[in-house]
């Protein structure tokens, strides 16, 4: 199991200097892995990402959220195709960087929809994901669909709904990605969704209910970590948090960061690393009871 941190904890810019800042912060805080947000995959040099992370002894994964212009579920063929092309480029970047996983909202736009998804929307996204699943498998990259709240997608907002959509996709290289921030909004609890997901859960985000310091909000982390242990989860566990003290104003607006709960990336990251590892150790000791 690798414990990681999202790059936006440290920087909102991912040129070489930004990558170095994020990698240095992740390593200094004690993480094993850096999740690189591929906000525009066409601007990333996979070889450069690999060199910087290798220099810091870090593994790499990547994530992104599609926009209205690249909505994979769109009934406009050109829009859906742009999304598929963008994800193909993202897969190439991850492979070039030596990464193992691409996750996030990669099945629809990351936005509030004003109507439910239609069967055609779902079928369009599922068909594209089958093709992308093949391309990713050939590149040695695993795809995981992040289940987010009702204000960020209309395809699947719970683990069970995600499993239903995975059945529509029907590809062995396309899995689930759960996030405690979103689960805290949509699920009835933390234990059942993780156990329901079983071995289809391949990526896990740790985030507090208010996106701030772990343990200071309303997320039931004790149940979440017990469920991860009970299910035998061994994929990446990645801390995610955002502050406009770090990211750009435009990205702050996209993510809805209307107030900052932290300003010190390094302190936040070090606290999160300890919090995650302490909880994992605590649930391991249950076997001794």
C-alpha positions as CSV (number, residue, x, y, z in Angstrom):
1,X,0.0,0.0,0.0
2,X,1.3,3.5,-0.9
3,X,0.3,6.6,1.0
4,X,0.2,9.7,-1.2
5,X,-0.7,13.3,-1.5
6,X,-2.4,15.4,-4.1
7,X,0.0,17.9,-5.9
8,X,-2.4,20.8,-5.3
9,X,-1.6,20.7,-1.6
10,X,1.7,22.3,-2.6
11,X,1.3,24.2,-5.8
12,X,-1.2,25.3,-8.5
13,X,1.4,25.3,-11.3
14,X,3.0,22.2,-12.7
15,X,5.9,23.4,-14.7
16,X,9.3,22.0,-13.7
17,X,9.6,24.3,-10.7
18,X,6.0,23.4,-9.6
19,X,6.7,19.7,-9.9
20,X,9.9,20.1,-7.9
21,X,8.0,22.0,-5.2
22,X,5.3,19.3,-5.0
23,X,7.7,16.4,-5.0
24,X,9.9,18.0,-2.3
25,X,6.9,18.7,-0.2
26,X,5.5,15.2,-0.5
27,X,8.8,13.6,0.3
28,X,9.6,15.9,3.2
29,X,6.1,15.1,4.7
30,X,6.8,11.4,4.5
31,X,4.6,10.3,1.6
32,X,5.4,7.5,-0.9
33,X,3.5,8.9,-3.8
34,X,2.5,12.1,-5.6
35,X,-0.8,12.4,-7.4
36,X,-0.3,14.9,-10.3
37,X,-3.4,16.7,-11.4
38,X,-3.4,16.7,-15.2
39,X,-5.5,19.8,-15.7
40,X,-4.3,20.0,-19.2
41,X,-2.5,16.8,-20.3
42,X,-1.2,18.4,-23.5
43,X,1.0,20.7,-21.4
44,X,2.8,17.9,-19.5
45,X,6.0,16.2,-20.4
46,X,5.8,12.7,-19.0
47,X,9.6,12.2,-19.1
48,X,10.1,15.4,-17.1
49,X,7.6,14.3,-14.5
50,X,9.3,10.9,-14.2
51,X,12.7,12.5,-13.8
52,X,11.6,14.9,-11.0
53,X,9.7,12.2,-9.1
54,X,12.6,9.7,-9.5
55,X,14.9,12.3,-8.0
56,X,12.7,12.4,-4.9
57,X,12.0,8.7,-4.7
58,X,8.3,9.0,-5.3
59,X,5.8,6.9,-7.1
60,X,3.3,8.7,-9.4
61,X,-0.4,8.6,-10.2
62,X,-2.5,11.2,-12.0
63,X,-6.0,12.6,-11.9
64,X,-8.2,15.0,-13.8
65,X,-11.8,16.2,-14.1
66,X,-13.4,16.7,-17.5
67,X,-15.0,20.0,-18.5
68,X,-18.2,20.8,-20.4
69,X,-16.0,21.0,-23.5
70,X,-14.6,17.5,-23.0
71,X,-17.7,15.8,-21.4
72,X,-17.3,12.1,-22.2
73,X,-21.0,11.6,-21.6
74,X,-22.1,14.4,-24.0
75,X,-24.7,13.6,-26.7
76,X,-22.7,15.9,-28.9
77,X,-20.3,13.5,-30.7
78,X,-17.5,16.1,-31.1
79,X,-17.5,17.0,-27.4
80,X,-17.4,13.3,-26.3
81,X,-14.6,12.7,-28.8
82,X,-12.6,15.6,-27.4
83,X,-12.9,14.1,-24.0
84,X,-11.7,10.7,-25.2
85,X,-8.8,12.3,-27.0
86,X,-7.8,14.2,-23.9
87,X,-7.9,11.0,-21.8
88,X,-5.8,9.2,-24.4
89,X,-3.2,11.9,-24.0
90,X,-3.5,11.7,-20.2
91,X,-2.9,7.9,-20.4
92,X,0.2,8.5,-22.5
93,X,1.5,11.1,-19.9
94,X,1.0,8.7,-17.0
95,X,2.8,5.9,-18.9
96,X,5.7,8.1,-19.9
97,X,6.0,9.3,-16.3
98,X,6.1,5.7,-15.0
99,X,2.8,6.0,-13.3
100,X,0.3,3.2,-12.6
101,X,-3.1,4.9,-12.4
102,X,-5.3,7.6,-13.9
103,X,-8.3,8.5,-11.8
104,X,-10.8,11.3,-11.2
105,X,-14.0,12.4,-12.9
106,X,-13.1,10.9,-16.2
107,X,-16.6,9.8,-17.3
108,X,-18.5,13.1,-17.3
109,X,-17.8,16.8,-16.8
110,X,-17.0,17.8,-13.3
111,X,-19.9,20.2,-12.9
112,X,-23.4,20.6,-11.6
113,X,-25.9,19.2,-14.2
114,X,-29.4,20.5,-14.4
115,X,-31.0,17.3,-15.5
116,X,-30.4,13.6,-14.8
117,X,-28.1,11.6,-17.1
118,X,-30.0,9.9,-19.9
119,X,-29.5,6.3,-20.9
120,X,-27.8,7.7,-24.0
121,X,-25.4,9.8,-21.9
122,X,-24.5,6.8,-19.9
123,X,-24.0,4.6,-22.9
124,X,-21.9,7.1,-24.7
125,X,-19.5,7.4,-21.7
126,X,-19.5,3.6,-21.1
127,X,-18.6,2.9,-24.8
128,X,-15.7,5.5,-24.6
129,X,-14.5,4.0,-21.4
130,X,-14.3,0.5,-22.9
131,X,-12.0,1.9,-25.6
132,X,-10.0,3.8,-23.1
133,X,-9.8,0.8,-20.9
134,X,-8.1,-1.1,-23.7
135,X,-5.7,1.8,-24.4
136,X,-4.8,2.1,-20.7
137,X,-4.2,-1.6,-20.3
138,X,-1.9,-1.6,-23.3
139,X,0.0,1.2,-21.6
140,X,0.1,-0.5,-18.2
141,X,-2.2,2.1,-16.6
142,X,-5.3,1.4,-14.5
143,X,-8.4,3.6,-14.8
144,X,-10.5,4.4,-11.7
145,X,-13.7,6.4,-11.8
146,X,-14.0,8.9,-8.9
147,X,-17.5,8.8,-7.3
148,X,-18.3,12.4,-6.5
149,X,-21.3,14.3,-5.1
150,X,-24.4,15.4,-6.8
151,X,-23.0,18.9,-7.5
152,X,-20.1,17.4,-9.6
153,X,-21.7,14.7,-11.8
154,X,-25.1,13.2,-12.6
155,X,-23.7,9.7,-13.5
156,X,-22.9,8.1,-10.1
157,X,-22.8,9.7,-6.6
158,X,-22.5,6.6,-4.4
159,X,-20.4,3.4,-4.5
160,X,-23.4,1.3,-5.4
161,X,-24.3,3.6,-8.3
162,X,-20.7,3.4,-9.4
163,X,-20.8,-0.3,-9.4
164,X,-23.9,-0.2,-11.5
165,X,-22.1,2.1,-14.0
166,X,-19.0,-0.2,-14.0
167,X,-21.4,-3.0,-15.0
168,X,-22.4,-0.9,-18.0
169,X,-18.8,-0.2,-18.9
170,X,-17.9,-3.9,-18.6
171,X,-14.1,-3.6,-18.7
172,X,-11.7,-5.3,-16.3
173,X,-9.3,-2.3,-16.4
174,X,-11.9,0.3,-15.3
175,X,-12.5,0.4,-11.5
176,X,-13.8,2.6,-8.7
177,X,-12.2,5.5,-6.9
178,X,-13.8,6.6,-3.6
179,X,-13.3,9.8,-1.7
180,X,-14.3,10.4,2.0
181,X,-15.2,14.1,1.3
182,X,-17.8,13.0,-1.3
183,X,-18.8,9.9,0.7
184,X,-19.6,12.2,3.7
185,X,-22.1,14.0,1.5
186,X,-23.8,11.2,-0.3
187,X,-23.4,7.9,1.5
188,X,-25.3,6.6,4.6
189,X,-21.9,5.7,6.2
190,X,-18.3,5.0,5.5
191,X,-18.2,1.3,6.2
192,X,-20.8,-0.2,3.8
193,X,-19.7,1.6,0.6
194,X,-16.1,0.4,0.9
195,X,-17.2,-3.1,1.7
196,X,-19.7,-3.1,-1.2
197,X,-17.0,-1.9,-3.6
198,X,-14.8,-4.8,-2.6
199,X,-12.0,-5.5,-5.1
200,X,-13.4,-3.0,-7.6
201,X,-12.1,-0.3,-5.3
202,X,-8.6,0.5,-6.6
203,X,-8.0,4.1,-5.4
204,X,-8.9,6.0,-2.3
205,X,-8.9,9.7,-1.4
206,X,-8.8,11.0,2.1
207,X,-10.3,14.4,2.6
208,X,-12.1,16.1,5.5
209,X,-15.7,17.3,5.3
210,X,-14.5,21.0,5.0
211,X,-11.3,20.1,3.0
212,X,-9.1,21.2,5.9
213,X,-7.0,19.4,8.5
214,X,-7.9,15.7,8.9
215,X,-9.8,15.0,12.1
216,X,-11.3,18.5,12.5
217,X,-14.5,17.9,10.6
218,X,-17.4,15.4,10.5
219,X,-15.9,12.5,8.4
220,X,-16.0,9.1,10.3
221,X,-12.4,8.1,9.5
222,X,-12.5,5.3,12.1
223,X,-15.1,3.4,10.1
224,X,-13.4,4.2,6.8
225,X,-10.1,2.8,7.9
226,X,-11.7,-0.2,9.5
227,X,-13.5,-0.9,6.2
228,X,-10.4,-0.5,4.2
229,X,-8.6,-3.0,6.4
230,X,-11.6,-5.5,6.4
231,X,-11.8,-5.4,2.6
232,X,-8.1,-6.0,2.2
233,X,-7.6,-2.8,0.2
234,X,-4.0,-2.3,-0.9
235,X,-4.2,0.4,-3.5
236,X,-3.0,4.1,-3.1
237,X,-4.5,6.1,-0.2
238,X,-4.1,9.8,-1.2
239,X,-4.7,12.9,0.9
240,X,-6.5,15.7,-0.9
241,X,-7.0,19.3,0.2
242,X,-7.3,22.7,-1.4
243,X,-6.6,26.3,-0.4
244,X,-6.5,29.5,-2.5
245,X,-3.3,30.2,-0.6
246,X,-1.7,27.8,-3.0
247,X,-3.9,27.3,-6.1
248,X,-4.8,30.0,-8.6
249,X,-7.9,32.1,-8.3
250,X,-9.5,30.5,-11.3
251,X,-9.0,27.0,-9.9
252,X,-10.2,28.2,-6.5
253,X,-13.4,29.2,-8.1
254,X,-13.8,26.0,-10.0
255,X,-13.3,24.0,-6.8
256,X,-15.5,26.3,-4.7
257,X,-12.8,27.4,-2.3
258,X,-14.7,30.3,-0.7
259,X,-12.7,30.2,2.6
260,X,-9.2,28.9,3.5
261,X,-8.8,26.4,6.3
262,X,-5.0,26.3,6.0
263,X,-2.1,28.3,4.6
264,X,0.9,26.2,5.4
265,X,1.2,23.3,2.9
266,X,4.1,21.6,4.7
267,X,2.4,21.5,8.1
268,X,-0.9,20.3,6.6
269,X,0.8,17.6,4.6
270,X,3.0,16.3,7.5
271,X,-0.1,16.2,9.8
272,X,-2.1,14.3,7.1
273,X,0.7,11.7,6.6
274,X,0.8,11.0,10.4
275,X,-3.0,10.9,10.6
276,X,-3.3,8.3,7.8
277,X,-0.4,6.1,9.0
278,X,-1.6,6.3,12.6
279,X,-5.1,5.2,11.6
280,X,-3.8,2.4,9.5
281,X,-1.6,1.1,12.3
282,X,-4.5,1.4,14.8
283,X,-6.8,-0.8,12.7
284,X,-3.9,-3.3,12.2
285,X,-3.8,-3.8,15.9
286,X,-7.5,-5.0,16.0
287,X,-6.2,-8.4,14.9
288,X,-4.5,-8.6,18.3
289,X,-7.7,-8.1,20.3
